[in-house]
Amino acid sequence: MTGIVILTYNTWDVTKECVNSILSSHIGVPYKIYLVDNHSETSCTAEIEKIIKDNGNITYIRAKENRGYSAGNNIGIKEALRDHCEYILIANNDIIFTDDILTGLTEFLEKNKKAGIAAPKIILPDGKTQETNLGCKMTLRGKYLWILRNTPLGFLSRRFCNKFHIDIDRYHSPLRVFGVSGCCFLFRSECVKEIGYFDENTFLYEEENIISCKMERKGYDTYIIPAYTVIHHHGYSTNTNRPAAYAAFVESEIYYCRKYLKAPGILLIWLSLIRILNYVFLCGKSREYRSYFGRFLKKSVTGFFRNI
């Protein structure tokens, strides 16, 4: 059986669309949905409750507190493992399934025992392909080069960016990559247990980089299968509080660089300063960012010293 873990926080209408798209996809392999409510501020809607009641293969789990994306997904993963699921699909609640991707992805992992993760091609609502990265490992040097890509010094980063960014539309066969987007991918259960689940020290962001590093350490391969696609309403949840999301990103970035890249603190000071300066720039464009500035600065400074 395959477990489908969907993490939701407040956005019940979007979650309903996601769940209904799965139920109507005529999936050809046994599956069960684990709907994890990450301690939403709003109650589960009557429509969602009816869907759960009418479908015996949906388990609803409410987290006792919101400890972030990684911790929330781990709740669903552990429940799926207790039910002896052989494969686990991680899906954002803003993903729409247009066909049965589950059968194809599980068959690929069954045939490729060294592969621990298989992911579909991600399509945006306008029909364009979502930017696909992680063709190679995101190093600390890569962080700085990626920042330069849209500046007059962008020519210095071209070589790295060409390796990191994947023009997935050019590929039709399974493509081995360093990592995949965290919005939708299929795990082999043995792989999940061996790499130690999601790292719960991040609240939001950097999960893809962290999972990819863990996969590398354990010798598992990661693939994108372009023949299978899902639609992603990208950024639906984080757009509701963009300053807080940016602050979470900065804190997670420092943690990733320190814990998984073993980056020295002196080099991370410059990265933090760049992120703070960018936030100041955003303050000049948006009152939303200005009103959050004090909290952002406090989180950035305390997060930096905690992770260093």
Secondary structure, DSSP 8 states (H G I E B T S, - for coil): -EEEEEEESS-HHHHHHHHHHHHTS--SS-EEEEEEE---SS---HHHHHHHHH-TTEEEEE-SS---HHHHHHHHHHHHHHTT-SEEEEEETTEEE-S-HHHHHHHHHHH-TTEEEEEEEEE-TTS-B--B--SS---HHHHHHHHHTTSTTGGGGHHHHHHHSB-GGG--S-EEES---TTEEEEEHHHHHHHTSS-TT-SSS-HHHHHHHHHHHHT-EEEEEEEEEEEE-TTTTGGGGHHHHHHHHHHHHHHHHHHTS---HHHHHHHHHHHHHHHHHHHHH-HHHHHTHHHHHHHHHHHHHHH-
